[in-house]
Structures are given as C-alpha cells and as structure tokens.
C-alpha cells in the first residue's frame, strides 16, 4: 500500500504565491510519473503539471507554476506564482508507483487553494 500526503495550500491574494507538497510513502520500489491536478467547483478535474520522463504543464499555468521532485524523498512540489482567482480549486497530487512488481496510480487527499482579495 502507498499513501500520498499533501501539505500546503490555503488562502492567498491575487498575484501571490503558494507552494504545495506531496510525499509518497509505503511499499515503493520506484515512482514513475508524479503530477498535480485540480478541480474547481462544477468543473471536471484537470491536469496542472506532470513530471516523469518529461515535464508538462497546462497552458493556463505555463510560466507561473513550476513542478519539481525530490526523488530521494519521493516528494513532488508545485510552486505557484502570480496566482489568479481562476486558479481557485482543490489540488490533488498523483503518482504512478511500482510497488515491487505491480504498478498502480495513487492520489493524495486534496488541498484547497483559494485565490481571493
């Protein structure tokens, strides 16, 4: 079993910054892709950024958000700068994990990000 535990998030004014963290623990042999998704009220969950063999960003966050990983700590981060009200959503991390022969996708518990003055 693998757990993803998120931290960070909260309320920030437009133009501000926040940093999200997501740490994976448990039966981990290797982690392939790690990423961040978000879901705003009344909308579907959407990709924000992923980090695997390459790094990918949603067009809406390019130049403002940065995804990074600490592979030694099985942790992924999302640095969010120049935040806009439309970035308000619940943010989820995910990881594609090889648990000693079996590969599964796991999700974090979600964390609220609210951008408002």
Secondary structure, 3 states (H helix, E strand, C coil): CEEEEEECCEEECCCCCEEEEEEEEECCCEEEEEEEEEECCCCCCEEEEEECCCEEECCCCCCCEEEEEEHHHCEEEEEECCCCHHHCEEEEEEEEEEECCEEEEEECCCEEEEECC
